């Protein structure tokens, strides 16, 4: 038996809650074999980001060539790119058709608010994405328009799809609508609202990374995008619920990726 291989291209989180570390946990939890390309090293924990060191584009390209030259990668998740130069290096691989079932989490800031990316870097990759998963703040930054009301969320999703990605999911876990976390999926000419109970917890660090990584796994396993997105949202809800009562760190703690809390 050959396991399904998924690749994450992202930054490192020394606290283990987001970035490369979270992605690899998701891949393992959902039954895929994880490979990785590091774009930056960060010093961070549940309270925030203390330092960021972007890696040289050549180092990123060398990692990509090593992984793609040996493994049959079925899907790719991209998170923090850090710099436009790194984005250019990754975009070259996407343009050459080397990054199948590409899922982009347009990381612009950490949960703590520390800026981790630049809009231009993300925009270089969006035309190659099968799915992009911005939260409302990221969608506002990418479209240059307010994204607060339900109508504005739908309009932003349509605008982003018109600019490149085949599908966009604008996540709404940071907002409450009648006690629900509501995401908007747009693609293929259809718009769907995805609802789940909002989980009250301070352990939400890496939620976006976890969601996009789970979508990549489901795409690698053969799910169509709507099915993959629904399965990923269900997984994130379970991971948030499992971590609800954790005492792990003093700030925004990580999710329960493996169901340790049942």
Secondary structure, DSSP 8 states (H G I E B T S, - for coil): ----EEEEEEEEETTSSSHHHHHHHHHHHTT-EEEEEEEEEEEEETTEEEEEEE--HHHHHHHHHHHHTTS-EEEEEE----SHHHHHHHHHHHHTT-S-SEEE----B-TT--B---HHHHHHHHTT-SEE--BHHHHHHHHTS---SHHHHHHHHHHHHHTT-SEEEEB-TTS-BTTEEEEEEEETTEEEEEEEE----S--BTHHHHHHHHHHHHHHTT--HHHHHHHHHHHHHHHHHHTTT---SSSS-B--TT-TT-
